[in-house]
Amino acid sequence: MSWLASCQISKNKHMDTKQLRQKILDLAIRGKLVPQDPNDEPASVLLERVKAEKERLIAEGKIKRSKKSASSSDKPHYPFEIPDSWEWVRLDEISKIGTGATPSTKDSSYYNNGTICWVNSSKTNCEFITEPTTYITQKAIDETNCTIYPIGAIIMAMYGEGKTRGQISELKIFSATNQACAAIVPFIDEYKDFIKIFLKANYWKIRTLAEGGLQPNLNLKKISSYLIPMAPLAEQERIGVEVEKLMSFVDEIEQSTSLMNYSLSQVKAKILELAISGKLVPQDPADEPAEVLLKRVNPNAVVSADTSHYNGQNLPNGWIQCKFSDLFNVRSARRVHKADWRSEGIPFYRAREIGKLSDLGTVDNDLYIDNLLYSEFAKSGVPQSGDIMITAVGTLGKTYIVRKGDKFYYKDGSVLCIENRNGIDPRYIEMFISSSHFKEQYIWESQGTTVATLTMDRINSYSFVLPPLNEQKRIVSKVDELFAVIDQIQQSLE
């Protein structure tokens, strides 16, 4: 375990737990995870037992003889070096390998009142298969290529372009499978766990064996002929124990990282809450009161007597509560038809692009409109520096502050523009929109709706907490300072 002890977890060193898991598996299947014991019965003796068991099954007609067996002449083609006490074999030399079928759903007699478990490849996304996808009848077994496989069979997904192809799981129930699964049944159950470790270690390599066009698939021939190293049985047991122990250690790292990231996200939320409640930075009595700022921005704004508190909390002197409509003009875009979409020109952003700009600060855009159409839209208003773009459909509240020199248009309905032309600090507006106080307003209104949506009328009616302008700038500076520290910690955990 010295190699693992050398892994340093710190703010300045990156630990990728996926790579760590792969490293554990790679060392395991190469005989480098635990030491060899010269007193162990060598793998060649184990393989003689396997060969005898295979011959018994052939004699009883339960399996057919393989067309080809591995030989010493194959050694130059072995993928990597293994200890002297280990042996290379083909997977079908040590296992029965088969597949299944999907009984026609048009024939109800294959399914109605069925009692035989049947699984498809989607079940391989779990370590163990404990429940069937559905049930089939004995008639389906008799009349199709379905085979019932025993508890302990290793199920590999042969189809699937996502993560599915190459995934493995283990049956904890007697079950048939569909044709997208390969069932691997070891002739001797004791080395089943080592086969699983090997297949997991080679997940990405096995996926590359797939053939076909748009949807490449694995096939039984390639799986059957796949070479696997076999360790002495006693060493396999030691390897299994060590792999389980180290994987548990990695689980703890991931759980701790996840908990830490959640805690840091909560800290950020608390910082924003303090910021918009006037509790993050000290007030300066010399600052121009927010009410004066509001009256200068909007002389027609009516400042009620009930503006000194927000969400049950008293606001500091100089702060007021108002509505978005008192300070900002929230507008939507004019309709851009698909016929006007272009492959170059002025960028055209939908909610997904604004979301990427919000999360990443950049976006690979693929939609544009031409300059003539943009010029026409500019007559009625386009985003300008300091405005806040906000996603208004689906994932709500993602924001992007329009920068100086930005030139783009946006999709009506899915994105709204909060025009900020009155000198309010755009970063403070963005922070307020990101706060739980703002989110609670639109989350409550979205309950019971099919698709969460923000509208111009809704935002205009929402409450906004306005501090003095100078204090806005102090708040922004302090939040940015604190968030930068938290971001550094989060990056070190990734």
C-alpha positions as CSV (number, residue, x, y, z in Angstrom):
1,M,0.0,0.0,0.0
2,S,3.1,2.3,-0.1
3,W,2.1,3.7,-3.5
4,L,-1.3,4.8,-2.0
5,A,0.4,6.3,1.1
6,S,2.5,8.5,-1.3
7,C,-0.7,10.1,-2.7
8,Q,-0.8,13.6,-1.1
9,I,-4.2,15.2,-0.6
10,S,-3.7,18.9,-0.2
11,K,-4.9,22.2,-1.6
12,N,-2.0,22.2,-4.1
13,K,-2.3,18.6,-5.3
14,H,-5.0,17.2,-7.5
15,M,-6.5,13.8,-6.7
16,D,-8.8,12.2,-9.4
17,T,-10.6,9.4,-7.6
18,K,-11.6,7.8,-11.0
19,Q,-7.9,7.5,-11.9
20,L,-7.2,6.2,-8.4
21,R,-9.8,3.5,-8.8
22,Q,-8.4,2.5,-12.2
23,K,-4.9,2.4,-10.7
24,I,-6.0,0.0,-8.0
25,L,-7.6,-2.3,-10.5
26,D,-4.5,-2.1,-12.9
27,L,-2.1,-3.0,-10.1
28,A,-4.5,-5.9,-9.0
29,I,-4.5,-7.6,-12.4
30,R,-0.8,-7.3,-12.9
31,G,0.2,-8.9,-9.6
32,K,1.5,-5.7,-8.1
33,L,-1.2,-4.9,-5.5
34,V,-0.3,-7.7,-3.0
35,P,3.0,-9.7,-2.7
36,Q,3.3,-13.1,-4.1
37,D,3.7,-16.1,-1.7
38,P,5.9,-18.9,-2.9
39,N,3.9,-21.3,-0.8
40,D,0.7,-20.6,-2.9
41,E,-0.4,-23.3,-5.2
42,P,0.4,-21.9,-8.7
43,A,-2.3,-20.9,-11.2
44,S,-1.4,-23.8,-13.4
45,V,-2.7,-26.2,-10.8
46,L,-5.9,-24.2,-10.6
47,L,-6.3,-24.3,-14.3
48,E,-6.0,-28.1,-14.3
49,R,-9.0,-28.2,-11.9
50,V,-10.8,-25.8,-14.3
51,K,-10.0,-28.0,-17.3
52,A,-11.3,-31.1,-15.5
53,E,-14.5,-29.3,-14.6
54,K,-14.9,-28.1,-18.2
55,E,-14.4,-31.6,-19.5
56,R,-17.1,-32.9,-17.2
57,L,-19.6,-30.3,-18.4
58,I,-18.7,-31.2,-22.0
59,A,-19.2,-34.9,-21.3
60,E,-22.6,-34.2,-19.8
61,G,-23.6,-32.1,-22.8
62,K,-24.0,-28.9,-20.8
63,I,-21.4,-27.0,-22.8
64,K,-19.7,-27.3,-26.2
65,R,-15.9,-27.6,-26.7
66,S,-14.1,-24.3,-27.6
67,K,-12.8,-24.2,-31.1
68,K,-9.4,-22.9,-30.0
69,S,-7.3,-22.9,-26.9
70,A,-4.5,-20.7,-25.8
71,S,-1.0,-22.1,-26.2
72,S,2.6,-21.1,-25.2
73,S,3.1,-19.8,-28.8
74,D,0.7,-17.0,-28.0
75,K,2.9,-15.5,-25.3
76,P,4.5,-12.7,-27.5
77,H,0.9,-11.4,-27.9
78,Y,0.1,-11.2,-24.2
79,P,-0.9,-7.6,-23.1
80,F,1.5,-7.3,-20.2
81,E,4.0,-9.2,-18.0
82,I,2.6,-11.2,-15.1
83,P,4.3,-13.0,-12.1
84,D,5.7,-16.5,-12.8
85,S,3.1,-18.2,-10.7
86,W,0.3,-16.7,-12.9
87,E,-1.1,-18.0,-16.2
88,W,-2.7,-16.4,-19.3
89,V,-6.0,-18.0,-20.5
90,R,-8.9,-17.1,-22.8
91,L,-12.1,-16.2,-21.0
92,D,-14.0,-19.1,-22.6
93,E,-11.4,-21.5,-21.3
94,I,-12.5,-20.8,-17.7
95,S,-16.1,-19.8,-18.2
96,K,-19.3,-20.7,-20.0
97,I,-20.3,-17.6,-22.1
98,G,-23.7,-17.1,-23.6
99,T,-26.4,-14.5,-24.3
100,G,-30.1,-14.3,-24.4
101,A,-33.1,-13.0,-26.3
102,T,-36.1,-10.7,-26.1
103,P,-39.3,-12.7,-26.4
104,S,-41.8,-11.0,-28.7
105,T,-43.9,-8.6,-26.8
106,K,-46.7,-9.2,-29.3
107,D,-47.1,-12.7,-27.8
108,S,-48.7,-12.2,-24.4
109,S,-48.2,-15.8,-23.5
110,Y,-44.5,-15.1,-23.2
111,Y,-45.1,-12.6,-20.3
112,N,-48.6,-13.0,-18.7
113,N,-48.3,-14.6,-15.3
114,G,-44.6,-15.1,-15.9
115,T,-42.4,-16.2,-12.9
116,I,-39.0,-16.3,-14.5
117,C,-36.8,-13.3,-14.1
118,W,-35.5,-11.5,-17.2
119,V,-33.1,-8.6,-17.4
120,N,-31.8,-6.2,-20.0
121,S,-28.5,-4.4,-20.3
122,S,-29.6,-1.4,-18.3
123,K,-29.4,-3.5,-15.2
124,T,-25.6,-3.5,-15.5
125,N,-25.3,0.0,-14.1
126,C,-25.4,-1.5,-10.6
127,E,-22.8,-3.7,-8.8
128,F,-25.4,-6.5,-8.3
129,I,-28.7,-7.4,-10.1
130,T,-31.2,-8.1,-7.4
131,E,-34.5,-7.4,-9.3
132,P,-35.5,-8.3,-12.8
133,T,-36.5,-5.9,-15.6
134,T,-39.7,-8.0,-16.0
135,Y,-40.8,-11.7,-15.8
136,I,-41.3,-14.2,-18.6
137,T,-42.9,-17.6,-18.8
138,Q,-41.5,-21.1,-19.3
139,K,-43.0,-21.0,-22.8
140,A,-40.7,-18.0,-23.6
141,I,-37.7,-20.1,-22.5
142,D,-38.8,-23.1,-24.5
143,E,-39.5,-21.2,-27.7
144,T,-36.8,-18.5,-27.8
145,N,-33.1,-18.3,-27.3
146,C,-33.5,-17.3,-23.6
147,T,-31.4,-19.1,-21.1
148,I,-31.7,-19.0,-17.3
149,Y,-28.4,-18.1,-15.8
150,P,-27.4,-18.9,-12.2
151,I,-26.8,-16.6,-9.2
152,G,-23.2,-15.4,-9.5
153,A,-23.2,-15.1,-13.3
154,I,-21.3,-12.0,-14.5
155,I,-23.5,-10.0,-16.9
156,M,-21.8,-7.7,-19.4
157,A,-23.6,-5.2,-21.5
158,M,-22.7,-5.6,-25.2
159,Y,-24.7,-2.7,-26.7
160,G,-24.9,0.9,-25.8
161,E,-23.1,4.0,-26.9
162,G,-23.2,5.8,-23.5
163,K,-21.6,4.2,-20.5
164,T,-23.5,1.0,-20.8
165,R,-21.4,-1.0,-23.3
166,G,-18.8,-2.9,-21.4
167,Q,-20.4,-2.5,-18.0
168,I,-20.6,-5.5,-15.8
169,S,-22.8,-6.7,-12.9
170,E,-23.4,-9.9,-11.0
171,L,-26.6,-11.8,-10.8
172,K,-28.1,-12.2,-7.3
173,I,-31.1,-13.9,-8.8
174,F,-31.6,-16.7,-11.3
175,S,-32.5,-14.9,-14.5
176,A,-32.6,-14.9,-18.3
177,T,-31.2,-12.0,-20.3
178,N,-31.8,-10.2,-23.5
179,Q,-29.5,-10.3,-26.5
180,A,-27.7,-7.2,-25.5
181,C,-26.1,-9.0,-22.5
182,A,-23.3,-11.6,-22.3
183,A,-23.5,-13.9,-19.4
184,I,-20.2,-15.2,-18.1
185,V,-20.5,-18.2,-15.8
186,P,-17.1,-19.4,-14.3
187,F,-16.6,-23.1,-14.3
188,I,-15.3,-22.8,-10.7
189,D,-17.1,-20.1,-8.6
190,E,-14.0,-19.2,-6.4
191,Y,-12.3,-17.1,-9.1
192,K,-15.4,-15.2,-10.1
193,D,-14.4,-12.1,-8.1
194,F,-11.0,-11.9,-9.8
195,I,-12.7,-12.1,-13.3
196,K,-14.9,-9.1,-12.2
197,I,-11.9,-7.2,-11.1
198,F,-10.2,-7.9,-14.5
199,L,-13.2,-6.9,-16.5
200,K,-13.7,-3.7,-14.6
201,A,-10.0,-2.8,-15.1
202,N,-10.4,-3.4,-18.8
203,Y,-13.7,-1.6,-19.2
204,W,-12.4,1.0,-21.7
205,K,-10.3,-1.5,-23.7
206,I,-13.2,-3.9,-24.0
207,R,-15.4,-1.1,-25.3
208,T,-12.9,-0.5,-28.2
209,L,-13.6,-4.1,-29.4
210,A,-17.1,-3.1,-30.5
211,E,-17.9,-3.2,-34.2
212,G,-20.6,-1.6,-36.3
213,G,-21.6,1.8,-37.7
214,L,-23.5,4.3,-35.7
215,Q,-24.1,2.0,-32.8
216,P,-21.0,-0.3,-32.4
217,N,-21.6,-3.5,-30.4
218,L,-19.6,-6.2,-28.7
219,N,-20.1,-9.8,-29.7
220,L,-19.7,-13.1,-27.9
221,K,-16.7,-14.2,-30.1
222,K,-14.6,-11.3,-29.0
223,I,-15.6,-11.6,-25.4
224,S,-14.9,-15.3,-25.4
225,S,-11.4,-14.9,-26.9
226,Y,-10.4,-12.1,-24.5
227,L,-7.2,-13.0,-22.7
228,I,-7.2,-12.8,-18.9
229,P,-4.4,-13.4,-16.4
230,M,-5.1,-15.9,-13.7
231,A,-3.4,-15.7,-10.3
232,P,-3.1,-18.5,-7.8
233,L,-6.4,-18.9,-6.0
234,A,-4.9,-17.9,-2.6
235,E,-3.5,-14.7,-4.1
236,Q,-6.8,-13.9,-5.8
237,E,-8.4,-14.0,-2.4
238,R,-5.8,-11.6,-1.0
239,I,-6.2,-9.3,-4.0
240,G,-10.0,-9.3,-3.5
241,V,-9.6,-8.3,0.1
242,E,-7.1,-5.5,-0.7
243,V,-9.2,-4.1,-3.6
244,E,-12.3,-4.0,-1.4
245,K,-10.3,-2.2,1.3
246,L,-8.8,0.4,-1.0
247,M,-12.1,1.0,-2.9
248,S,-13.7,1.7,0.5
249,F,-10.9,4.2,1.2
250,V,-11.7,5.9,-2.2
251,D,-15.4,5.9,-1.3
252,E,-14.6,7.8,1.9
253,I,-12.5,10.3,-0.1
254,E,-15.4,10.9,-2.5
255,Q,-18.0,11.1,0.3
256,S,-15.8,13.6,2.2
257,T,-15.2,15.6,-1.0
258,S,-19.0,15.7,-1.8
259,L,-19.8,16.7,1.8
260,M,-17.1,19.4,1.7
261,N,-18.4,20.8,-1.6
262,Y,-21.9,20.9,-0.3
263,S,-20.7,22.6,2.9
264,L,-18.8,25.2,0.8
265,S,-21.9,25.8,-1.3
266,Q,-23.8,26.5,1.9
267,V,-21.1,28.9,3.0
268,K,-21.5,30.8,-0.3
269,A,-25.2,31.0,0.2
270,K,-24.8,32.3,3.7
271,I,-22.3,34.9,2.5
272,L,-24.9,36.1,0.0
273,E,-27.6,36.2,2.7
274,L,-25.4,38.3,4.9
275,A,-24.5,40.5,1.9
276,I,-28.0,41.5,1.0
277,S,-29.0,41.9,4.6
278,G,-26.4,44.5,5.3
279,K,-24.4,42.3,7.7
280,L,-21.3,41.5,5.5
281,V,-19.6,44.9,5.5
282,P,-19.9,47.9,7.9
283,Q,-22.2,50.8,7.0
284,D,-20.8,54.3,6.5
285,P,-23.1,57.1,7.7
286,A,-21.5,59.4,5.1
287,D,-22.9,57.2,2.2
288,E,-25.8,58.6,0.2
289,P,-29.0,56.8,1.4
290,A,-30.5,54.3,-1.0
291,E,-33.8,56.3,-0.9
292,V,-32.0,59.3,-2.5
293,L,-30.5,57.0,-5.1
294,L,-34.0,55.5,-5.9
295,K,-35.6,59.0,-6.2
296,R,-32.8,60.1,-8.6
297,V,-33.2,56.9,-10.7
298,N,-37.0,57.0,-10.6
299,P,-38.6,60.2,-9.4
300,N,-42.0,58.5,-9.6
301,A,-41.1,55.7,-7.3
302,V,-43.3,55.7,-4.2
303,V,-41.3,54.8,-1.1
304,S,-43.7,53.3,1.4
305,A,-43.2,53.4,5.1
306,D,-42.7,49.7,5.2
307,T,-39.3,49.5,3.5
308,S,-37.0,49.2,6.5
309,H,-37.1,45.4,6.7
310,Y,-36.8,42.4,4.4
311,N,-37.9,38.8,5.0
312,G,-38.5,39.7,8.7
313,Q,-35.1,41.2,9.2
314,N,-34.5,44.9,9.9
315,L,-32.5,46.6,7.2
316,P,-29.6,48.9,8.1
317,N,-30.1,52.6,8.1
318,G,-29.8,53.9,4.6
319,W,-31.1,50.7,3.0
320,I,-34.6,50.3,1.4
321,Q,-36.8,47.6,0.0
322,C,-38.4,48.3,-3.4
323,K,-39.5,46.4,-6.5
324,F,-37.5,45.5,-9.6
325,S,-39.8,47.7,-11.6
326,D,-38.8,50.7,-9.5
327,L,-35.2,50.4,-10.7
328,F,-35.0,48.3,-13.9
329,N,-36.7,47.7,-17.2
330,V,-37.2,43.9,-17.7
331,R,-37.7,43.1,-21.3
332,S,-37.9,40.1,-23.6
333,A,-36.6,39.7,-27.1
334,R,-38.4,39.9,-30.4
335,R,-39.1,36.6,-32.1
336,V,-36.3,35.1,-34.2
337,H,-37.7,32.4,-36.5
338,K,-35.6,29.4,-37.3
339,A,-35.5,30.5,-40.9
340,D,-33.4,33.5,-39.7
341,W,-30.8,31.4,-37.9
342,R,-27.4,31.6,-39.5
343,S,-24.0,29.8,-39.1
344,E,-22.2,33.1,-38.8
345,G,-22.9,36.7,-37.9
346,I,-24.2,38.1,-34.6
347,P,-24.4,35.5,-31.8
348,F,-27.9,34.3,-30.9
349,Y,-28.1,33.0,-27.3
350,R,-30.7,30.7,-25.8
351,A,-31.0,29.7,-22.2
352,R,-28.3,27.0,-22.6
353,E,-25.8,29.5,-23.9
354,I,-26.5,32.0,-21.1
355,G,-26.2,29.1,-18.6
356,K,-22.7,28.2,-20.0
357,L,-21.7,31.9,-19.9
358,S,-22.9,31.9,-16.3
359,D,-21.0,28.8,-15.2
360,L,-17.9,28.9,-17.4
361,G,-17.6,32.5,-18.6
362,T,-17.4,31.4,-22.2
363,V,-19.5,29.5,-24.7
364,D,-19.1,27.7,-28.0
365,N,-21.9,29.2,-29.9
366,D,-23.4,27.6,-33.0
367,L,-26.4,30.0,-33.8
368,Y,-26.3,33.4,-35.3
369,I,-28.4,36.0,-37.0
370,D,-27.3,38.4,-39.7
371,N,-26.2,42.0,-39.2
372,L,-29.3,43.4,-41.0
373,L,-31.7,41.6,-38.6
374,Y,-29.7,42.7,-35.6
375,S,-29.8,46.3,-36.7
376,E,-33.5,46.1,-37.0
377,F,-33.8,44.7,-33.5
378,A,-31.4,47.4,-32.2
379,K,-34.1,50.0,-32.9
380,S,-36.2,48.6,-30.1
381,G,-33.4,47.6,-27.8
382,V,-30.5,45.1,-27.6
383,P,-28.4,44.1,-24.5
384,Q,-25.9,46.7,-23.4
385,S,-23.0,46.8,-21.0
386,G,-24.1,46.4,-17.4
387,D,-27.4,44.7,-18.3
388,I,-28.2,41.3,-16.7
389,M,-29.2,38.4,-18.8
390,I,-31.2,35.8,-16.9
391,T,-32.4,32.3,-17.9
392,A,-36.2,32.2,-17.7
393,V,-37.2,28.6,-18.6
394,G,-36.2,25.3,-17.1
395,T,-33.1,26.0,-15.1
396,L,-34.0,29.5,-13.8
397,G,-31.9,32.3,-12.5
398,K,-28.6,31.7,-14.4
399,T,-27.2,35.1,-15.0
400,Y,-24.7,36.8,-17.3
401,I,-23.5,40.5,-17.0
402,V,-23.3,42.0,-20.4
403,R,-19.7,43.2,-20.9
404,K,-18.4,46.2,-22.8
405,G,-18.1,45.3,-26.5
406,D,-20.6,42.4,-26.3
407,K,-22.8,42.2,-29.3
408,F,-25.5,39.5,-29.3
409,Y,-29.2,38.8,-29.4
410,Y,-31.3,36.4,-27.4
411,K,-34.2,34.0,-27.7
412,D,-37.6,35.3,-26.6
413,G,-39.2,33.5,-23.7
414,S,-36.2,31.5,-22.6
415,V,-34.0,34.5,-21.7
416,L,-34.9,37.9,-20.3
417,C,-32.8,41.1,-20.2
418,I,-32.8,43.2,-17.0
419,E,-31.8,46.6,-18.3
420,N,-29.6,48.3,-15.8
421,R,-29.1,51.8,-17.1
422,N,-29.2,53.7,-13.8
423,G,-25.8,53.0,-12.3
424,I,-26.7,50.2,-9.9
425,D,-23.7,47.9,-9.5
426,P,-24.3,45.0,-11.9
427,R,-22.4,42.5,-9.7
428,Y,-24.6,43.4,-6.7
429,I,-27.7,42.8,-8.9
430,E,-26.3,39.4,-9.9
431,M,-25.5,38.5,-6.3
432,F,-29.1,39.4,-5.2
433,I,-30.5,37.2,-8.0
434,S,-28.2,34.4,-6.8
435,S,-29.4,34.7,-3.2
436,S,-32.0,32.5,-1.6
437,H,-34.2,35.5,-1.0
438,F,-34.7,36.0,-4.8
439,K,-34.9,32.3,-5.6
440,E,-37.6,31.7,-3.0
441,Q,-39.8,34.1,-4.9
442,Y,-39.8,32.3,-8.2
443,I,-39.5,28.8,-6.7
444,W,-42.8,29.4,-4.8
445,E,-44.5,30.6,-8.0
446,S,-43.3,27.6,-10.0
447,Q,-44.8,25.0,-7.7
448,G,-47.3,22.9,-9.5
449,T,-46.2,24.1,-13.0
450,T,-45.0,21.7,-15.7
451,V,-42.0,23.9,-16.7
452,A,-40.6,26.4,-14.3
453,T,-40.7,29.9,-15.9
454,L,-39.8,33.5,-15.2
455,T,-41.7,36.2,-16.9
456,M,-41.3,40.0,-17.1
457,D,-44.3,40.6,-15.0
458,R,-43.1,38.3,-12.3
459,I,-39.6,39.8,-12.0
460,N,-41.0,43.3,-12.1
461,S,-43.1,42.4,-9.0
462,Y,-40.3,40.8,-7.1
463,S,-38.8,42.6,-4.1
464,F,-35.3,44.0,-4.4
465,V,-33.1,45.2,-1.5
466,L,-31.2,48.4,-2.3
467,P,-28.2,49.5,-0.3
468,P,-26.3,52.8,-0.8
469,L,-24.3,52.8,-4.0
470,N,-20.9,53.0,-2.2
471,E,-21.9,50.1,0.1
472,Q,-22.9,48.0,-3.0
473,K,-19.3,48.3,-4.2
474,R,-17.9,47.3,-0.7
475,I,-20.3,44.3,-0.7
476,V,-19.2,43.2,-4.1
477,S,-15.5,43.5,-3.2
478,K,-15.9,41.5,0.0
479,V,-18.1,38.8,-1.7
480,D,-15.6,38.4,-4.5
481,E,-12.7,38.1,-2.0
482,L,-14.5,35.4,0.1
483,F,-15.7,33.5,-3.0
484,A,-12.2,33.4,-4.4
485,V,-10.9,31.6,-1.3
486,I,-13.8,29.1,-1.4
487,D,-13.2,28.5,-5.2
488,Q,-9.6,27.7,-4.5
489,I,-10.6,25.1,-1.9
490,Q,-13.2,23.6,-4.2
491,Q,-10.7,23.3,-7.0
492,S,-8.3,21.5,-4.7
493,L,-11.0,18.9,-4.0
494,E,-11.9,18.1,-7.6
